[in-house]
């Protein structure tokens, strides 16, 4: 088995002995999707920032065989990131923005136009391609974030709170896209409070509580023995 993401005995503290993360152990199989769940303030976003190399702590984090390096362009080209905020280049049109993103990832022009058209149609944004992003709704901005993160077919995709701002149809389309990316070999981390979303797209769940991973099990295993909701509530109480 090949693990695209390995985390061993990793700890992080903003101040001495005030640990946000403590002795984290997490191994994620290549081409799988794992749901990272936890209560507010449990450290999910902090762990994502450590995986990206934005924050550093003690212990081992290996992504695709490399130590995370937020300053490394080759490293960042392998990743797709959708954070909970919706920061974009507001003064550009949607088409301009996606062309810039595609070129940053090194996508050839003849492929980029085709990819942009495909994803704009997929997320029902094609009629807005020449509108300035500043005037987009939160849900539309979220869709732009998602397209920007997956347009280069990343080896690792990380999505923080994927459903925020999306309507029912778009959540369905996002689930479908995640399943297709996973089928094509992308390793995916989904951090969310929506347990039904985890059950629908993830192979495993990792429950973060009391600064550490309290459980990493397959969704299939949990459903055989209980429910994800019951399992989560028992662990955090």
C-alpha positions, 0 to 999 in steps of 0.5 A, a space after each residue: 500500500 502507498 500512503 500519499 500523506 503520512 503524519 507521525 507523532 506530530 505536535 503543534 503549539 502556538 505557545 510553549 506547552 499550549 498544544 493545539 495538536 498533540 501526537 497526531 498520527 494519520 496515514 492516508 492511502 493514495 487515491 482515497 478520500 478521508 473526512 477530517 471531522 471535529 468540533 469547532 476549535 478542535 484544530 482541523 484548520 491548523 492541521 491543514 495549515 501544517 500539512 501545507 507547510 504554512 505552519 511547522 511543528 514537531 514530528 513528521 509530515 510527509 506529502 507525496 514523499 516530501 516535507 511540506 514546503 509552502 515556498 516550493 513551486 513544484 510542491 504547490 503544483 501537486 496540490 489543490 486547496 479550497 480553504 473556508 474563506 473565499 479570497 479571490 482576485 476580485 478585479 478580474 473576470 472569471 475567465 481571466 482568473 481561471 486562465 491565470 490559475 491555469 498558467 500558474 499550474 503550467 497547463 498548456 493553452 490548448 488544454 486550458 481553454 477546454 478545461 475551463 469550458 468544461 468546469 464552467 459548464 459543470 458548475 453552471 457558471 458559463 454565462 458568468 465567465 466575463 463578469 467581474 468576480 467582485 460581484 459574485 455571490 458567496 456560493 458562486 465564489 465557492 465554485 470558482 475556488 473549487 474549479 481553481 483547485 481541481 483544474 490542474 488535476 492535483 495529486 492531493 486535494 484538500 477542501 475545508 468546509 466544502 459545502 459552505 454557500 453551496 445549494 443542494 444541486 451544487 453539493 451534489 455536483 461537488 460530491 460527483 466531482 470528488 468521486 471522479 477525482 478519487 477514481 482518477 487517483 487524487 488523494 483527498 482530505 475533506 474537513 467538514 461538520 457535515 457528516 452525511 457529506 463524509 459518508 457519501 464521498 469518503 473512504 475513511 474518517 479521522 475524528 480530531 478531539 482533545 488535540 489528537 486523532 482519536 479514531 481513524 476507521 473506514 466508513 464501512 467499518 463504522 456503519 457496520 457497528 454504529 453510525 458516524 454521528 453516534 461514533 463522533 458524539 461518543 468520542 467527543 463527550 
